[in-house]
């Protein structure tokens, strides 16, 4: 399982190259726009035939799937909207803006043409689906763990996805709450709070004051 966790850290790492491909096309500016979302809780839904593609320039977003379940958290440098580029079947995913965000919105048809006609674009798309399957496998594995260990592993994953690394450890964004952790782990809020307090007592995390601080992220999966 540790191998899969490390692979998840590299999820969506090719947006630099993707932007280079896009900007090299003279039509890029007329098919894209920068949008700013100031209202927290704003929902962007993808999965319909006319949905667009987005690259996050700033901000933190919570990804929700079927039954409003939290799938993952994404931040600046990540992108979304892949699933509706070629699929005709509806695969609805909701993206909840947790902090004020700046997004690069790109026309779906333009993106589809880029991916079809560029080898690197095809490679990026293939990597996206590969990483998506790895992430799905990882989530299934975590649900087989005892509930207390699952909370620790979920906290590890959140730290890897959106944590801010420092010389002393990793900071979890202030916007992340115990309710977010509970929903991501699919455990009750009360149980999640109990486990987080236990982890804090044992020195794995500092919960107060915010932001949460994890001195050694790897200890969450190796030390328990």
N, C-alpha and C positions, 0 to 999 in steps of 0.2 A: 504493500500500500504506500510506503514511503516514496517509492519510485514514481508512482502516479502523482503524488502530492507535489513532487519537485517539477514534474512535467507541467502541472497546472500553473506554475509560476510564470511560465513562458507563453501563456495563452494570449493570443492576439499581439504578437510582437513585430509584425511586418508592416505596420501602418506608415512607417517612414518611407519604405519602398513603394507602398501603394500610393502615397501622395506624390512621389516622384513620377510615377506612371501617369497619374491624373493630370498633373501640372504640365506634363510634356505634350498634352493634347490641347490644341488651340481652342477647343470648344469648352474647356473646363469651366471657365468663369461664367459662361452663360448657362451652364447646367448646375451650378452650385451657389449656395449662399450661406453666410454665417448667421446663425440665429442665437439669441440670448434668451434664456429662460430664468426669470428671477423668482418665480413662485415655486416654493418647495411643495412637493406633492403632485406636481404636474405629471400627467401620464401620456407617454407616447406609445401608441400601439402599432405593431408591425404584424404582417401576415396577410394583408390584403394585396390584390394584384397591383394597385397603384401606389403602394407605400414606397418611401424613399430610403436611402442609405445614409447613415450618420457616422461621423468620426468625432469623438469627444475631444474637444480642445481644453476644456476645464470643467471641473465638477465631478460629483459622485452620483451614480445611478444604481438603483436596485432593480434587478431583472426578475420579473415574476412570470411564471408559466401557468400551467393548468391549475385550476382551483386557487389561483392567486398565490401559489407556493413560490417562495423565494428560491431562485435557481442560483444566482450569484450576484456579486457586486462588481461594478466596473467603474473606471475612472479615466482621467485624461490620458489619451494615447490609445484607448480601446475604441472599437467600432462595433456597430450593430446594423442589422437590416439585411444580412446575408440570405436568410431563409426565403425571402420573397423575391430574390433576383431572378430565379429560374423556375421555382416551384409554382404550379397552378393550384395545388391543394392549399387550403388555409392552415397556417401554423401560427396561431395568434400568440404573441408574446407582448407583455406590457413592461415598459421601462419607466420606473418611477423616479423622478428627479428628487434627490435628497438634499442637494445644495444648489445654489444658483449655478447655472451651467451655460457654457458656450459650446455650441455644436456646429460642425460643418455639415450642412445638409446637401446631399448630392442626388440628382435625379436618377431614379431607378433604371430607366431605359439606357441612359448614358453609362451607368455602372455596369449593366449587363453586357453592353457592347465592349467595354474595356476588358472585362474578364474573358469574354469569348475570343478576343482578337490579340491578346497579349500573353505570351508564355508565362511571364512572371505572375500575371494576374491569375492565370489558371493554377499556378503553384500555390499562391496565397489562398485561393478558394479551397483547394484541396487540403491545405494545412488547417484551414478553419474547420472543415468538417471532421478532420482527424482529431483535432483538439476537442471539438464538441463531443465526439464519442468517448474520448478519454475522460472528459469531465463528467459525462453521464455515468460512466463506469465507476469513477471515484465516488460519486454521490451514492450509488447503490452500495458500494463497499462500506461507506460510513454508516449506513443504516443497519448494517449487520453487527455493528459494534455495540457493546453495552452502553446504555444511555449516558453515563457519566463520562466515559471516554469519547463518545460521539460529540459531546459539547466541547471538549478540549480540541478535538480534531477540527470541528467546525470553526472554532476560534482561530486555529492555526491557518485554515484556508482563508478566512476573512483577512487576517494579517498579511498573508501573501498576496491577496487580490488588491487590497486598497490601503494597506498599512504604510506608514511613513517611516523609513529606516533612519535611525540616528546612530551616533557612535556608541550610545548606551543601550540601545534596543530598538523596539518598534512601537510607534504610536498609532492607536486606532482612531480614526476620525471621530470628532465629538458627536457627529450626527448619528453614529451607530449606537443603538440602544440595546438593552437586554431583550426587549421584544423582538428586535431584528434578529438577534442571535437565536432566540427561541424558534422563530419562524423558519430560519435557515436550517436549524437542527431538526425541526419538526418535533420539538419537545415542548412541554408546557412552560409558561412564563415562570411559574413558581419553582419548578424543578430546575430550570436553567439558572435562575437567580441563586438557588442553593449551591449548585455546582460552581458557578462563577465565584461565589463567596469562599467556597472551599479552595479553589485555585488561588484566590487572593491570599488566603490564610497561609497557604503552603509556599507563597512567593513566586508563583508562576505569572501573576498579573497584578497590576495596581489599578484598582477601580476608582479610587478617589484621591485627589480631585481629577476630573476629566481634563484632557483626554486619557483614556485607558492606556496603560503602558505595560508592554511585555518585554522584560529584560532579555529573555532568550526564547525566541519563537520555536526553535527546534526542540527545546525541552518539553513543549506541549505534546509532542508525539513520541519523544524518546524517554522522557523522565517519568511518565505516569505508568 
